[in-house]
């Protein structure tokens, strides 16, 4: 999955940008108070996408 599409999915499910790291971006789900990182790769593996969604407690795309 493209990183840009995944970020749109995160934001449409209530997740917000928290901060930039050196090789990743942190997103937070304010409703559940959970945080996860999104690496800065152009393509994200489907397993990684599912793991991030599970960490943030949102449905996978």
Secondary structure as the mmCIF struct_conf table of DSSP 4:
data_model
#
loop_
_struct_conf.conf_type_id
_struct_conf.id
_struct_conf.beg_label_comp_id
_struct_conf.beg_label_asym_id
_struct_conf.beg_label_seq_id
_struct_conf.end_label_comp_id
_struct_conf.end_label_asym_id
_struct_conf.end_label_seq_id
STRN STRN1 UNK A 2 UNK A 2
HELX_RH_AL_P HELX_RH_AL_P1 UNK A 3 UNK A 12
TURN_TY1_P TURN_TY1_P1 UNK A 13 UNK A 14
STRN STRN2 UNK A 15 UNK A 20
BEND BEND1 UNK A 22 UNK A 23
STRN STRN3 UNK A 24 UNK A 29
TURN_TY1_P TURN_TY1_P2 UNK A 30 UNK A 33
STRN STRN4 UNK A 34 UNK A 39
BEND BEND2 UNK A 42 UNK A 42
STRN STRN5 UNK A 43 UNK A 43
HELX_RH_AL_P HELX_RH_AL_P2 UNK A 46 UNK A 56
TURN_TY1_P TURN_TY1_P3 UNK A 57 UNK A 57
#
